[in-house]
Amino acid sequence: MKAVIQRVKHASVTVEGTEIAAIKHGILLLLGIAEQDSTEDILWLSKKIANLRIFNDENGVMNESLIAVNGEAIVVSQFTLQASTKKGNRPSYIKAAKPEIAIPIYESFVKQFELDLGRKVGTGEFGADMKVELLNDGPVTIVIDTENKN
């Protein structure tokens, strides 16, 4: 599982002209799911992101978590994060989980993340043509891959 976490001033997701999720201060989380991702990956990644200290404290130092700042979140499934660019110029998405595997993992991740945060999160629409808008704050962008958790 790969995650791109962006600290944002605001973010939104629109599908077919309708805004389906919007937040103010918090994170936009893009999530790429692979065939081999497991419940262990979900639990580890959710806790890691919820507690990631990427928000400024009273001294302007990145020392606070999303939980601590009572921030909001949107989680968007993005299979292109699993792209392989080793050969040629056309990315291969062979590592990305098929929808029948990815959707349950995505939904489980969202539920676990809500539990870890103690609040609801916004989501994208799996498989839809989404327009994602954000104002990156910092900019702060962190990439986490569960293959590197050990």
Number of C-alpha atoms within 10 A of each C-alpha: 24 22 23 18 23 24 25 23 16 19 23 22 24 18 15 10 9 10 14 15 19 20 20 15 20 26 30 31 22 21 23 24 26 21 15 11 18 13 12 9 18 21 15 13 22 20 15 16 22 21 16 17 18 22 24 13 14 9 7 8 11 13 14 17 20 21 19 14 14 14 20 22 32 22 23 23 22 19 24 16 19 21 15 16 11 9 8 8 8 10 13 15 16 13 17 22 20 14 15 8 15 20 16 11 22 21 14 15 20 21 17 19 24 17 14 17 22 12 14 14 18 18 22 23 15 16 11 11 11 19 14 16 13 18 16 18 16 12 10 13 16 14 11 16 14 16 10 8 10 4
